[in-house]
Amino acid sequence: MSCLITMSQKELHRLEVVQKIRNQRLGVVQAAELLGLSRSQMHRLLQAYDHSGAAGLVSKKRSRPSNRRHSEEFRNAALDLIRERYLDFGPTLAREKLIELHHISVAKETLRQWMTEAGIWVSRRERKKRVFQPRGRRDCFGELVQIDGSHHWWFENRGPKCALLVYIDDATGELLHLRFAGSENTFDYLHATKAYLQQWGKPLAFYSDKHGVFRSTHASATRRLPRSSPPICVKLADPVPSKRQ
């Protein structure tokens, strides 16, 4: 009755070399050099193969716990100390305190794994990211208009790289006005806004990102927007009704 044997790539390579020796296609000395083993180690592999076949070349340590594995009592003692005294410490600093004050030595990565499994430590990748409440769309067409620009090779090789200035209705997502410009600059945004107002009238507000053309670069430090500030929403008084019926 045949049985299934699981072998690593290294063990499969050894099996291939041993079979070549037994088929008299390779000498013991050449095989030892090929595997990076001594002649005595090579002879032990041959004896194991002759006695147990391919299974004799499989490592006996497989599926067994490591000799360097710490006991459950040791692990629990280290974690209890961390919970009592170093709950706010990361694995690196906690390990230093365990060695310095409690004479408990454990590898940093091992301690990191223990603390993660115990729920004491959460890696930066798994830390909960900030959740931002999405802004709901406006109800009426023309109430809020989003302004944005995209610098791209819009004409491929038929023209220079340029910026496309876009005016989008927030309620419907409809593109209301488009204008190509050399870059996102105040002059072209003013011309585009003028053309938009002439066609559609004045909305309640324009909504834009934090591009430099929408704010003064000479404002005092107390008036500057923080990095975490939301996009700029410029409200216009006395909105003019949209021309769209």
N, C-alpha and C positions, 0 to 999 in steps of 0.2 A: 504494500500500500504506500503510495507516494505521499509525501508531506511537503507543504509549502515552506520555503526557506527565504527569509528576508535578508538581503546582503547589501552593504554599502558599495559605492563605486570602487573604493579601495579594495574591499574584499573580493569583488568581482574580478578586478585586475589580478589579484593574487591567485585566484582560482584559474584564470586563463594561463598564467605563467606556470603554475604547478602542473596543469594538464599537459602543457608543452614539454615539460621535463619527463613526465611519465610516458609521453608518446615519442620520446627520444628526439625531439625537435629542438631542445635547448639544454645546455649544460647547467649544472648546479651553480658554478662560479658565475657564469653570465647572468643567470636568473637572480642571484643574490645582488649583483651590481645593478640590475635593472630595477629591483624593488628597494634598493638601498638598505639591505640587511646583511648581517654577517653569515658565514657559511653554517654556523651552528643554528642560527635562527631559521635559515632556509631548510635545514634538515628537520627541525621541529615541525615546520609547516608540512613537509612531506609526510612525516609520521602521522600528523593529525589528519591529513587527507586520506592516507591509506587506512586509518582506523575508522573514521566517521564519514568519509566522503566530503562533499562540499560543506556540510554542516560543521566539520572540524575546523574550518577557516573562519567561522563567524565568531566575533568577540564574545567572550563569556560574560563581559561586564554589561552587555546590553540589557536594558529594562531593569537593571539593578540600581539602587540609589548610590550616589557618589560617596566615596570614602570620606570626602571633605564636607559632606552635608552636616549641618548643625542639627542638634536634637530639637524636638518640639519644645522642651522645657527652656532651652537656651533662647530660642526664638521668642517665646512668650515673655521671658524675663526682660529681654531687650525692648520689646514693644511696650511692656508695662512701664518701664522707665521713661520712654519717650512720651507716653500719654500723660504721666504724672508731672514731668519736668520740662520736656522739650516739644510740646505739642505744636508750637508755632515754628519749629525749626525744619529746614529742609534736610534731605538725607545726608548731604555732605557735612553740614554743621553738627547734626545729631550724631553722626559717626565720630566726629572729633571729640564731642563731649563724652560719649560712651567710653572711648579709649582713655581720655585724660582723667576723668573723674571716677569711672566705674571699672576700668581695666577690662572692658568688654570689647574685643576686636572682631569686627565683621567687615567684609568687603562692602564698598560703597554701593555697588550695583545690587548686591544681595539685600542690603538694608533698604534700598529704594524699592525693590520688589516687595519686601515684607510690608513696608509702610503703605504702598499702593494697595496691596491686597487687603490690608486691615482698614482701609479708608482714611488713614491719617494724612497721606500725601496724595495730591492730584497733580499730574504733570501739566506743564504749560499748554501742551496741545489739547488736553482734555478739559482744561478750565473753561467754565461757562463763559461764552462771549456775551458782550453787552447786547441786549435786545432793544431794538429801536421800534417804537410804535409807528407803523406805516401811516402816512398822511392820506386821508381820504380825498377822493376827487371832488371837485366842486359840482354843484347840481346843475348850474345853468351854463349854456354856451356863451363864451365871451366874458365870463366873470373873472377867470384867472388865466393868464397866458404865460406859458413857460418859454424862456429864452435860453438858447444854448448854441454853441458853436463847435464845429468839428473840423480840425485841420487834417487834410488828407489829400492824396493824389486823385482828386475827383475826375480829372480828365486824362488819367493814365499818362502816356507819353506824348499826348497831344497838347499839353499845356503845363504850366508850372504848378507846384503844390499850392493849395489855397484853402481857405476856411469857408465852410458853409454855415451861415447864420440862419437859425431856424426859429420860427415862432409857432408854438403848438398850443392848441386849446386844451385846457386841463380836463374839462368835462367830457369831451368826445375823443380826444387824441388826434384831432384833425390838424393837418399841416396848413397853417393859415398864410404864412409868408416865408419865402426862401430868398436868400441873397448871397452870392459869392463875393468874397473879399480876399485881399492878400493875406490878412491875418485877423485875429480877433482884436479889434482896436475900437476905441471910443468913437472915432469919426464914422466908421462904417456902421457901427451899432446905432448911432443917431440917425443916419440916413435910412437904415432899415426900419427903425422904429417910426420914423416920419411916414414912410411908405405904408407901413402897417396901419397907422392911425388914419391915414387918408382913405384906406380901403375898408377898414372894419370899425373904426371909431375907437374910443378910449375904453379899455377894460377897467375893472375894479382894481386890479393889481397885476404887475409883472413879477414873475418868479424866476430867479436865476441862480446859478452856482456862485462860488466865491472867487470868481475870476477877478484879476486886478483891475480890469476896465470898469468894474461896477462899484469900486470904492476908492477913496483917496489914499494915496501912498504917503501923504504928508500929515495924516491925522496924528494927534497926540497919543501917547501910550495908553491913556485912560479911555480913549475912544475907539481903540482898535478892537476888532472882533477876535475873540479867542479861537484857537484852532478847532475846538469842538462845537463852534457855533453852527446853526443850521444854515442852509442856503438863504440868500438874501431875497426878501419879498418886498418889492417897492409898491406901496399903495398909492393910487391916484384918486384924488378927491373928485366927487361928482361924476361918476362914470357915465359915459355916453352910451345909449342903447346900441346894441349890435345891429348892423345892417342886414344880418341874416334873418329871414322871416321864419 
